[in-house]
């Protein structure tokens, strides 16, 4: 069930908020919210909910076992089981295809692919489960004895499908005593509206053009149009995923939960290292705390540190999907982070503006491998970006720059670089008078209301509505 679907906005969400309000004072409040979350998952995934419930059950007993035994062996077994489930559902055919590439050299009959349905959100709820188990082993938190509370932590619907990856220690106290009041609800509603606007108006509008350009005939593109397509996609994926995260954080807040931020204006980063401190923060922090540090982090030699970074970004790419293009995307980022650690970062600090251009250029270039499924397709697209085509091109970038698109592009650029927040800060400091501030607050709230109804209008007419990170 999409957050941007009529069934969610007009039926599921109002009913859920009403149930949460009615039961918030009762001991059964978590059970009610758990049942709501399970229904949310069943609505989209049907019987695959049984896999999620089986995973939750296993990790409930794994957590108690790890705490009671205190042994690394228990942790290794528990984490391995979780990873095997993830690998089976997400990477089986990827492994088979790569084995077949080798066996064809020796004229061995290929292995047939297995028909497997990828459960939505399995990467997210598996990583949450693993973080819970590791934290129990590290004694950062105690094993949860309430099955309902652990199940709610893993399956809570706002972050179940596409994150952010919520750590148990960040939400454990909220499961028992979450605070709800009108101010928090209003704050969550505003955050949800911003996310809805990002997704429905900005991301979806950019996606229409990005898809036409990138999925079209490569021989019909000139270089400027190829660049336009990947720039539109770069903005599309940011507003798609940050919009979803905003909606998840807003929904959590309306229900009494506080989730940590997942995006912090990544396109203003002045290095690739900084980009990863701002992009998909919950995932980058997960790999840092549970993999990079476990591998030794930067505590060993420089060469060992670089190897650790290569492993982390190899797996970061692979986490996003069963494709070598995702791996290449991850390794591109890893390569430049290593280069920056070697000494480039000190040079970047001395060249304002150009350091941001450097970062954006690498990020946009790498998105080609993230967006295009085949390696040859990505290489052909990159060649077109830099050299164009010798054919008489059908698409010209000017044909895509209609007034509506240009307006959305300008809004996207301003929001990407935190322009509206900075503008509001300037207004509040320059006109720091109660009457002016009250008027600004009134206009701001009116703006939220207008954005909400515009977004609902686009939802009602059934506009183009993909969600990129649902497939991960």
C-alpha positions as CSV (number, residue, x, y, z in Angstrom):
1,X,0.0,0.0,0.0
2,X,1.6,3.3,-1.1
3,X,1.5,6.3,1.2
4,X,0.4,8.2,-1.9
5,X,-2.5,6.0,-2.8
6,X,-6.2,6.9,-2.2
7,X,-6.7,3.8,-0.1
8,X,-4.0,4.8,2.3
9,X,-4.8,8.5,2.5
10,X,-8.6,8.3,2.6
11,X,-9.2,5.0,4.5
12,X,-6.2,3.4,6.1
13,X,-4.5,6.4,7.6
14,X,-7.7,8.1,9.2
15,X,-8.8,4.7,10.7
16,X,-5.3,4.1,12.0
17,X,-5.0,7.5,13.6
18,X,-8.5,7.1,15.2
19,X,-7.5,3.6,16.6
20,X,-4.2,5.0,17.9
21,X,-6.0,7.9,19.6
22,X,-8.6,5.6,21.2
23,X,-6.2,3.0,22.5
24,X,-3.2,5.2,23.4
25,X,-4.1,5.0,27.1
26,X,-4.6,1.3,27.1
27,X,-2.0,-1.5,27.6
28,X,-3.2,-3.0,24.3
29,X,-2.0,0.1,22.3
30,X,1.0,-1.7,20.8
31,X,-1.0,-4.8,19.9
32,X,-3.5,-2.6,18.0
33,X,-0.8,-0.8,16.1
34,X,0.9,-4.2,15.4
35,X,-2.3,-5.6,13.9
36,X,-2.7,-2.4,11.8
37,X,0.9,-2.8,10.6
38,X,0.4,-6.4,9.7
39,X,-2.8,-5.5,7.8
40,X,-0.8,-2.8,6.0
41,X,1.7,-5.4,4.8
42,X,-0.9,-8.0,3.9
43,X,-2.7,-5.5,1.7
44,X,0.4,-5.3,-0.6
45,X,2.2,-8.6,0.0
46,X,-0.5,-11.1,0.9
47,X,0.8,-14.4,2.2
48,X,4.4,-13.1,2.3
49,X,3.5,-11.6,5.6
50,X,4.1,-15.1,7.0
51,X,7.8,-14.7,6.1
52,X,8.1,-11.4,8.0
53,X,6.2,-13.0,11.0
54,X,8.6,-16.0,10.9
55,X,11.6,-13.7,10.8
56,X,10.2,-11.7,13.8
57,X,9.6,-15.0,15.7
58,X,13.1,-16.3,15.1
59,X,14.7,-13.0,16.1
60,X,12.6,-12.9,19.3
61,X,14.1,-16.2,20.5
62,X,17.5,-15.3,19.0
63,X,17.6,-12.1,21.1
64,X,16.9,-14.0,24.3
65,X,19.4,-16.7,23.4
66,X,22.1,-14.2,22.7
67,X,21.5,-12.3,26.0
68,X,21.4,-15.5,28.1
69,X,24.5,-17.1,26.5
70,X,26.5,-14.0,25.9
71,X,28.5,-15.9,23.3
72,X,29.7,-14.7,19.9
73,X,28.6,-18.1,18.5
74,X,25.0,-17.4,19.2
75,X,25.2,-14.0,17.5
76,X,27.0,-15.5,14.4
77,X,24.3,-18.2,14.0
78,X,21.5,-15.6,14.4
79,X,22.9,-13.1,12.0
80,X,23.7,-15.9,9.5
81,X,20.2,-17.2,9.5
82,X,18.9,-13.6,8.8
83,X,21.3,-13.1,6.0
84,X,20.6,-16.5,4.5
85,X,16.9,-15.6,4.3
86,X,17.7,-12.3,2.7
87,X,20.1,-13.9,0.2
88,X,17.7,-16.6,-0.8
89,X,14.8,-14.2,-1.6
90,X,16.9,-11.4,-3.1
91,X,20.0,-12.9,-4.6
92,X,19.4,-16.6,-5.5
93,X,18.9,-15.9,-9.2
94,X,21.8,-13.4,-9.2
95,X,24.1,-16.1,-7.9
96,X,22.7,-18.7,-10.4
97,X,23.3,-16.3,-13.3
98,X,26.9,-15.7,-12.3
99,X,27.5,-19.4,-11.8
100,X,26.1,-19.9,-15.3
101,X,28.6,-17.4,-16.7
102,X,31.4,-19.6,-15.4
103,X,29.9,-23.0,-16.4
104,X,29.3,-21.9,-20.0
105,X,33.1,-21.7,-20.4
106,X,33.3,-25.4,-19.6
107,X,30.2,-26.4,-21.6
108,X,28.3,-27.3,-18.5
109,X,24.5,-27.1,-18.7
110,X,23.2,-24.0,-17.1
111,X,21.2,-24.0,-13.9
112,X,17.6,-22.9,-14.3
113,X,16.5,-19.8,-12.5
114,X,14.2,-20.3,-9.5
115,X,10.8,-18.5,-9.4
116,X,11.0,-16.4,-6.3
117,X,8.9,-13.4,-5.3
118,X,11.0,-10.7,-3.6
119,X,9.1,-9.6,-0.5
120,X,8.8,-5.8,-0.3
121,X,10.9,-4.3,2.5
122,X,12.9,-7.5,3.3
123,X,16.2,-5.6,3.2
124,X,14.9,-3.0,5.7
125,X,13.3,-5.3,8.2
126,X,16.2,-7.8,8.0
127,X,18.8,-5.0,8.8
128,X,16.6,-3.8,11.7
129,X,16.5,-7.3,13.1
130,X,20.3,-7.7,12.8
131,X,21.0,-4.4,14.4
132,X,18.7,-5.5,17.3
133,X,20.6,-8.7,17.7
134,X,24.1,-7.1,17.6
135,X,23.0,-4.4,20.1
136,X,21.8,-7.2,22.5
137,X,25.2,-8.9,22.1
138,X,27.0,-5.6,22.7
139,X,24.8,-5.0,25.8
140,X,23.6,-1.7,24.3
141,X,20.0,-2.9,25.2
142,X,18.4,-5.9,26.8
143,X,16.6,-8.5,24.8
144,X,12.9,-7.7,24.4
145,X,10.7,-10.2,26.4
146,X,7.5,-8.8,24.9
147,X,6.8,-10.5,21.5
148,X,4.3,-7.8,20.6
149,X,6.8,-4.9,21.3
150,X,9.5,-6.6,19.2
151,X,7.1,-7.4,16.4
152,X,5.9,-3.8,16.4
153,X,9.5,-2.4,16.3
154,X,10.2,-4.5,13.2
155,X,6.9,-4.2,11.4
156,X,5.8,-0.6,12.3
157,X,4.2,0.4,9.0
158,X,5.6,3.9,8.5
159,X,9.1,2.6,8.1
160,X,8.5,-1.0,7.2
161,X,8.6,-0.8,3.4
162,X,11.4,1.6,2.7
163,X,12.9,2.8,6.0
164,X,14.4,4.7,7.6
165,X,16.2,1.8,9.3
166,X,15.3,2.4,12.9
167,X,17.5,1.0,15.6
168,X,15.9,-0.7,18.5
169,X,17.8,1.3,21.1
170,X,16.5,4.5,19.6
171,X,12.8,3.4,19.9
172,X,12.8,1.0,22.9
173,X,11.6,3.6,25.4
174,X,9.0,5.0,23.0
175,X,7.5,1.5,22.6
176,X,6.6,1.6,26.3
177,X,5.9,5.3,26.8
178,X,5.4,7.3,23.7
179,X,4.3,10.9,24.0
180,X,1.3,12.2,22.0
181,X,0.0,15.8,22.0
182,X,-1.5,18.2,19.5
183,X,1.8,20.0,18.9
184,X,3.6,16.7,18.0
185,X,0.7,15.6,15.9
186,X,0.7,18.9,14.0
187,X,4.4,18.7,13.5
188,X,4.1,15.2,12.1
189,X,1.3,16.2,9.8
190,X,3.3,19.1,8.4
191,X,6.3,16.8,7.8
192,X,4.0,14.3,6.1
193,X,2.6,17.0,3.8
194,X,6.1,18.0,2.8
195,X,7.0,14.4,2.0
196,X,3.7,14.0,0.0
197,X,4.4,17.1,-2.0
198,X,8.0,16.0,-2.7
199,X,6.8,12.7,-4.0
200,X,3.6,13.5,-5.8
201,X,4.5,16.9,-7.4
202,X,8.2,17.0,-7.7
203,X,9.5,13.4,-8.0
204,X,6.7,12.1,-10.1
205,X,6.8,15.0,-12.5
206,X,10.6,14.6,-13.0
207,X,10.2,10.9,-13.3
208,X,8.0,11.2,-16.4
209,X,10.7,13.0,-18.3
210,X,13.6,11.0,-16.9
211,X,11.9,7.8,-18.0
212,X,11.2,9.0,-21.5
213,X,14.9,10.1,-22.0
214,X,16.7,7.2,-20.2
215,X,14.4,4.4,-21.3
216,X,14.1,5.7,-24.9
217,X,16.3,4.9,-27.9
218,X,19.8,5.9,-27.0
219,X,20.5,6.6,-30.7
220,X,17.9,9.4,-30.6
221,X,19.6,11.4,-27.9
222,X,22.1,14.2,-28.1
223,X,24.6,14.9,-25.3
224,X,22.6,17.7,-23.6
225,X,19.5,15.6,-23.5
226,X,21.3,12.7,-22.0
227,X,22.7,15.0,-19.3
228,X,19.2,16.4,-18.8
229,X,17.8,12.8,-18.3
230,X,20.2,11.8,-15.6
231,X,20.0,15.2,-13.9
232,X,16.2,14.8,-13.7
233,X,16.7,11.3,-12.4
234,X,19.2,12.6,-9.7
235,X,16.5,14.9,-8.5
236,X,13.8,12.3,-8.9
237,X,15.4,9.7,-6.7
238,X,16.3,12.3,-4.0
239,X,12.7,13.7,-3.8
240,X,11.3,10.1,-4.1
241,X,13.3,8.7,-1.2
242,X,13.6,11.8,1.0
243,X,9.8,12.4,0.4
244,X,9.1,8.8,1.6
245,X,11.4,9.3,4.6
246,X,9.6,12.6,5.4
247,X,6.2,10.9,5.3
248,X,7.5,8.0,7.5
249,X,9.0,10.4,10.0
250,X,5.8,12.4,10.0
251,X,3.5,9.4,10.4
252,X,5.7,8.1,13.2
253,X,5.4,11.5,14.9
254,X,1.6,11.5,14.5
255,X,1.6,8.1,16.2
256,X,3.9,9.2,19.0
257,X,7.2,8.0,17.7
258,X,10.4,10.0,16.9
259,X,12.5,8.5,14.1
260,X,16.0,9.9,13.4
261,X,16.5,11.9,10.2
262,X,17.4,10.0,7.0
263,X,18.4,12.9,4.7
264,X,20.1,16.2,5.3
265,X,20.3,18.0,2.0
266,X,22.9,15.6,0.5
267,X,23.3,17.7,-2.7
268,X,24.9,20.5,-0.8
269,X,27.8,18.2,0.2
270,X,31.3,19.3,-0.6
271,X,32.8,15.8,-0.8
272,X,31.6,12.2,-1.3
273,X,32.4,11.5,2.4
274,X,30.1,14.4,3.4
275,X,27.5,13.1,0.9
276,X,27.2,9.8,2.7
277,X,26.8,11.7,6.0
278,X,23.8,13.3,4.4
279,X,22.3,10.6,2.1
280,X,20.3,7.7,3.5
281,X,21.8,8.4,6.9
282,X,20.2,5.3,8.6
283,X,21.8,2.9,6.0
284,X,25.3,4.6,6.0
285,X,25.2,4.6,9.8
286,X,24.2,1.0,9.9
287,X,27.1,-0.1,7.7
288,X,29.5,2.1,9.7
289,X,28.5,0.8,13.1
290,X,27.8,-2.8,12.3
291,X,30.2,-3.6,9.5
292,X,33.0,-1.0,9.1
293,X,33.8,-0.9,12.8
294,X,33.5,-4.7,13.1
295,X,36.1,-5.0,10.2
296,X,38.4,-2.8,12.2
297,X,37.4,0.6,10.8
298,X,40.4,2.9,10.5
299,X,42.2,1.4,13.5
300,X,44.6,-0.6,11.4
301,X,47.0,0.4,8.6
302,X,45.9,2.8,5.9
303,X,45.8,-0.1,3.4
304,X,43.5,-2.1,5.7
305,X,41.3,1.0,6.1
306,X,40.9,1.3,2.4
307,X,40.1,-2.4,2.1
308,X,37.4,-2.0,4.8
309,X,35.9,0.9,2.9
310,X,35.9,-1.1,-0.4
311,X,34.1,-4.0,1.4
312,X,31.5,-1.6,2.9
313,X,30.7,0.1,-0.4
314,X,30.7,-3.2,-2.3
315,X,28.0,-4.4,0.0
316,X,26.2,-1.1,0.1
317,X,25.8,-1.3,-3.6
318,X,24.8,-5.0,-3.5
319,X,22.3,-4.2,-0.7
320,X,20.3,-2.1,-3.2
321,X,19.8,-4.9,-5.6
322,X,21.0,-8.1,-7.3
323,X,22.9,-6.5,-10.1
324,X,26.6,-5.7,-10.8
325,X,25.5,-2.2,-11.8
326,X,24.6,-1.5,-8.1
327,X,28.0,-2.8,-7.1
328,X,29.7,-0.5,-9.6
329,X,27.6,2.4,-8.2
330,X,28.8,1.6,-4.7
331,X,32.4,1.1,-5.6
332,X,32.5,4.4,-7.5
333,X,31.5,6.1,-4.2
334,X,34.0,4.0,-2.3
335,X,36.8,4.8,-4.7
336,X,36.4,8.5,-4.3
337,X,36.0,8.3,-0.5
338,X,39.4,6.5,-0.5
339,X,40.9,9.1,-2.7
340,X,39.6,11.8,-0.4
341,X,41.0,10.1,2.7
342,X,44.4,9.9,0.9
343,X,44.5,13.7,0.8
344,X,42.0,15.0,-1.7
345,X,39.7,16.2,1.1
346,X,42.2,18.8,2.2
347,X,42.4,20.2,-1.3
348,X,38.6,20.3,-1.5
349,X,38.4,22.4,1.6
350,X,40.3,25.1,-0.2
351,X,38.1,25.4,-3.3
352,X,34.5,26.5,-2.3
353,X,31.8,26.0,-4.9
354,X,34.1,23.8,-7.0
355,X,34.1,21.2,-4.3
356,X,30.3,21.0,-4.5
357,X,30.5,20.8,-8.3
358,X,33.0,18.0,-8.0
359,X,30.7,16.1,-5.6
360,X,27.6,16.6,-7.7
361,X,29.4,15.5,-10.9
362,X,30.5,12.2,-9.3
363,X,27.1,11.6,-7.8
364,X,25.2,12.3,-11.0
365,X,27.7,10.2,-13.0
366,X,27.3,7.2,-10.6
367,X,23.5,7.4,-10.8
368,X,23.7,6.2,-14.4
369,X,24.8,2.7,-13.1
370,X,22.1,2.9,-10.4
371,X,19.3,3.7,-12.9
372,X,20.2,1.6,-15.9
373,X,19.9,-2.2,-15.4
374,X,22.7,-3.5,-17.7
375,X,26.4,-2.6,-17.8
376,X,26.4,-2.2,-21.6
377,X,23.4,0.1,-21.4
378,X,25.0,2.3,-18.7
379,X,28.3,2.5,-20.7
380,X,26.3,3.5,-23.9
381,X,24.4,6.2,-22.0
382,X,27.7,7.6,-20.5
383,X,29.2,7.7,-24.0
384,X,26.2,9.6,-25.3
385,X,26.5,12.1,-22.3
386,X,30.1,12.9,-23.4
387,X,30.1,12.4,-27.1
388,X,26.5,12.5,-28.3
389,X,25.5,10.4,-31.3
390,X,26.2,10.6,-34.9
391,X,22.6,9.9,-35.8
392,X,20.0,12.5,-36.5
393,X,18.6,12.9,-33.0
394,X,14.9,12.8,-32.3
395,X,15.0,14.2,-28.8
396,X,16.3,17.7,-28.1
397,X,16.5,18.8,-24.5
398,X,14.6,22.0,-25.2
399,X,11.5,20.0,-26.0
400,X,11.3,18.8,-22.4
401,X,11.7,22.3,-20.8
402,X,8.1,23.4,-20.8
403,X,7.0,26.1,-18.4
404,X,5.6,23.7,-15.8
405,X,8.7,21.5,-15.9
406,X,11.0,24.5,-15.5
407,X,9.0,25.7,-12.5
408,X,9.2,22.3,-10.9
409,X,12.9,22.1,-11.7
410,X,13.5,25.5,-10.0
411,X,11.5,24.5,-6.9
412,X,13.4,21.2,-6.8
413,X,16.8,23.0,-7.0
414,X,15.9,25.4,-4.3
415,X,14.6,22.6,-2.0
416,X,17.7,20.5,-2.7
417,X,19.9,23.3,-1.5
418,X,17.8,24.1,1.5
419,X,16.8,27.4,0.0
420,X,13.3,27.7,1.6
421,X,14.6,27.0,5.1
422,X,17.4,29.6,4.7
423,X,14.8,32.1,3.4
424,X,12.5,31.5,6.4
425,X,15.5,31.9,8.8
426,X,16.4,35.3,7.2
427,X,12.8,36.5,7.4
428,X,12.5,35.5,11.1
429,X,15.8,37.2,12.0
430,X,15.3,40.4,9.9
431,X,11.6,41.0,11.0
432,X,11.8,39.7,14.6
433,X,8.5,41.3,15.7
434,X,5.5,39.3,17.1
435,X,3.0,40.7,14.5
436,X,5.3,39.8,11.6
437,X,6.2,36.4,12.9
438,X,2.5,35.6,13.5
439,X,1.7,36.6,9.9
440,X,4.6,34.5,8.6
441,X,3.4,31.5,10.6
442,X,-0.1,32.0,9.2
443,X,1.2,32.1,5.7
444,X,3.4,29.0,6.4
445,X,0.4,27.0,7.7
446,X,-1.7,28.2,4.7
447,X,1.1,27.0,2.4
448,X,1.0,23.6,4.0
449,X,-2.7,23.4,3.5
450,X,-2.4,24.4,-0.2
451,X,0.4,21.9,-0.8
452,X,-1.8,19.2,0.8
453,X,-4.8,19.8,-1.4
454,X,-2.7,20.1,-4.5
455,X,-1.1,16.8,-3.7
456,X,-4.5,15.2,-3.0
457,X,-5.7,16.4,-6.3
458,X,-2.9,14.7,-8.1
459,X,-3.5,11.5,-6.1
460,X,-7.2,11.6,-7.0
461,X,-6.6,11.9,-10.7
462,X,-4.3,8.9,-10.5
463,X,-1.0,10.5,-11.7
464,X,2.1,8.5,-12.5
465,X,3.3,7.2,-9.1
466,X,6.3,4.9,-8.8
467,X,8.3,4.4,-5.7
468,X,12.0,3.7,-6.4
469,X,13.1,2.3,-3.0
470,X,10.2,-0.2,-2.7
471,X,12.2,-2.7,-4.8
472,X,15.1,-2.7,-2.4
